[in-house]
Amino acid sequence: MIMDIERRCVTIRGQIIELTQKEYMILELLMTHQDKVFTKANLYESIWEDRYLGDDNVIKAHMSHLRNKLKKANPKTQYIETVWGLGYRLYKNRS
């Protein structure tokens, strides 16, 4: 996966992935802080720049759409992992 920050686009295996602005912002945040686990509150407050009131449906929906688009481009690779009880981060290879 390659992120071109200047052009604000993401490619996987040479294919441009069509992302909404919020999906792009989520992915950019995860990619620029690869080892950090973001809680739903962290993501919401960083992306929507508003106070998180505990309704995680917005985050879950955007994360689901983002994962589906990434998986469609490359079904064999997992890009975003859920850290149970904590939040989300860019998937770490465990070789």
TIKE-661105 format. One line per 3 residues: for each residue z, y, x of N, C-alpha, C. Coordinates in pm, whole numbers, always signed. Layout:
BEGIN
Z,Y,X,Z,Y,X,Z,Y,X ~ ...
END
This chain:
BEGIN
+0,-117,+85,+0,+0,+0,+0,+123,+90 ~ -89,+216,+58,-101,+340,+135,-85,+457,+40 ~ +3,+549,+78,+23,+671,-1,-29,+789,+78
-123,+861,+19,-178,+982,+78,-108,+1100,+9 ~ -9,+1156,+75,+73,+1261,+15,-8,+1388,-10 ~ -101,+1420,+80,-182,+1541,+62,-273,+1530,-61
-332,+1414,-81,-422,+1393,-196,-347,+1343,-319 ~ -218,+1310,-301,-134,+1257,-408,-197,+1134,-474 ~ -236,+1039,-388,-291,+916,-442,-238,+796,-365
-243,+682,-431,-195,+556,-375,-309,+456,-381 ~ -328,+384,-269,-429,+278,-268,-363,+147,-228 ~ -412,+41,-289,-370,-94,-254,-496,-175,-234
-509,-230,-114,-624,-311,-79,-754,-236,-106 ~ -755,-106,-75,-873,-24,-91,-897,+28,-232 ~ -815,-10,-326,-830,+30,-466,-733,+143,-498
-786,+254,-552,-700,+365,-593,-625,+327,-720 ~ -495,+348,-718,-410,+315,-832,-390,+442,-914 ~ -425,+437,-1041,-410,+551,-1130,-264,+558,-1176
-193,+659,-1131,-53,+677,-1167,-32,+808,-1240 ~ +64,+808,-1331,+104,+935,-1393,+181,+1015,-1288 ~ +204,+1141,-1318,+279,+1225,-1224,+418,+1168,-1197
+487,+1124,-1301,+624,+1072,-1285,+622,+940,-1207 ~ +525,+853,-1235,+513,+727,-1161,+491,+754,-1013 ~ +401,+849,-984,+376,+886,-845,+502,+938,-779
+574,+1024,-849,+696,+1083,-793,+803,+976,-765 ~ +815,+880,-854,+910,+770,-833,+871,+692,-708 ~ +744,+654,-699,+697,+577,-585,+711,+654,-456
+679,+783,-459,+693,+867,-340,+839,+872,-294 ~ +931,+886,-388,+1074,+889,-354,+1117,+757,-290 ~ +1075,+647,-349,+1110,+515,-293,+1049,+494,-155
+925,+537,-137,+857,+516,-9,+910,+606,+102 ~ +955,+725,+67,+1006,+815,+170,+1152,+785,+207 ~ +1217,+699,+130,+1355,+656,+158,+1361,+504,+141
+1290,+432,+228,+1266,+290,+207,+1390,+203,+203 ~ +1495,+238,+272,+1614,+153,+272,+1716,+193,+168 ~ +1694,+303,+100,+1792,+353,+4,+1775,+288,-133
+1886,+254,-194,+1887,+205,-331,+1914,+325,-421 ~ +1824,+349,-515,+1838,+460,-608,+1891,+409,-741 ~ +2002,+466,-786,+2051,+433,-919,+1958,+498,-1021
+1971,+458,-1145,+1891,+521,-1251,+1924,+669,-1259 ~ +2051,+702,-1240,+2091,+844,-1241,+2026,+920,-1127 ~ +2024,+860,-1005,+1958,+925,-890,+1812,+952,-921
+1743,+850,-973,+1601,+865,-1003,+1578,+972,-1109 ~ +1654,+966,-1215,+1634,+1062,-1324,+1657,+1204,-1275 ~ +1766,+1226,-1207,+1799,+1361,-1162,+1702,+1412,-1055
+1648,+1322,-973,+1552,+1362,-871,+1413,+1390,-929 ~ +1369,+1308,-1022,+1234,+1318,-1075,+1226,+1418,-1192 ~ +1317,+1409,-1284,+1313,+1495,-1402,+1391,+1626,-1381
+1462,+1634,-1270,+1540,+1752,-1234,+1628,+1800,-1350 ~ +1697,+1704,-1408,+1786,+1730,-1520,+1906,+1637,-1507 ~ +2012,+1667,-1577,+2131,+1584,-1572,+2107,+1452,-1644
+2149,+1343,-1584,+2134,+1210,-1642,+2247,+1188,-1743 ~ +2210,+1154,-1866,+2309,+1137,-1972,+2332,+991,-2008 ~ +2283,+900,-1927,+2310,+758,-1948,+2205,+681,-2025
+2104,+745,-2077,+1997,+675,-2147,+1894,+631,-2044 ~ +1895,+502,-2014,+1808,+454,-1907,+1671,+405,-1956 ~ +1640,+423,-2084,+1510,+377,-2135,+1393,+446,-2067
+1406,+574,-2037,+1298,+648,-1972,+1270,+588,-1834 ~ +1375,+563,-1758,+1358,+504,-1624,+1300,+364,-1635 ~ +1353,+282,-1723,+1304,+145,-1738,+1155,+143,-1776
+1115,+230,-1867,+975,+233,-1911,+883,+275,-1796 ~ +918,+381,-1725,+835,+425,-1613,+830,+320,-1502 ~ +943,+258,-1474,+947,+155,-1370,+862,+35,-1410
+867,-4,-1536,+787,-116,-1585,+637,-85,-1573 ~ +596,+34,-1615,+455,+72,-1605,+409,+77,-1460 ~ +493,+134,-1374,+460,+143,-1232,+445,+4,-1171
+541,-83,-1197,+534,-221,-1144,+409,-293,-1193 ~ +376,-277,-1320,+257,-344,-1376,+129,-296,-1309 ~ +119,-167,-1282,+0,-113,-1216,-11,-165,-1072
+101,-171,-1002,+101,-222,-865,+68,-370,-863 ~ +125,-445,-958,+101,-590,-964,-45,-620,-1000 ~ -102,-538,-1086,-243,-558,-1123,-334,-543,-1001
-300,-450,-913,-381,-428,-792,-360,-538,-688 ~ -240,-594,-684,-211,-700,-587,-102,-791,-644 ~ -142,-893,-720,-46,-979,-789,+47,-1059,-697
+8,-1074,-571,+86,-1159,-480,+199,-1084,-409 ~ +206,-954,-426,+306,-875,-354,+398,-803,-452 ~ +526,-810,-422,+625,-738,-500,+659,-610,-424
+647,-495,-490,+665,-367,-422,+801,-302,-449 ~ +850,-316,-571,+976,-253,-608,+1073,-361,-651 ~ +1192,-357,-594,+1290,-458,-633,+1407,-393,-705
+1462,-470,-796,+1583,-429,-864,+1700,-486,-786 ~ +1791,-400,-746,+1913,-443,-678,+2018,-453,-788 ~ +2050,-575,-825,+2133,-600,-941,+2262,-518,-938
+2288,-450,-1047,+2409,-371,-1061,+2406,-237,-989 ~ +2299,-210,-913,+2292,-85,-838,+2173,+2,-878 ~ +2052,-52,-868,+1935,+29,-900,+1808,-30,-842
+1724,+56,-787,+1592,+17,-738,+1570,+64,-596 ~ +1486,-11,-525,+1441,+31,-392,+1306,-34,-365 ~ +1241,+16,-263,+1118,-45,-218,+1152,-185,-168
+1071,-282,-203,+1101,-420,-166,+1107,-436,-16 ~ +1211,-505,+31,+1227,-529,+174,+1183,-672,+204 ~ +1096,-685,+304,+1057,-820,+350,+1176,-888,+411
+1197,-1010,+374,+1308,-1087,+431,+1253,-1205,+510 ~ +1187,-1175,+621,+1128,-1283,+700,+1223,-1331,+806
END
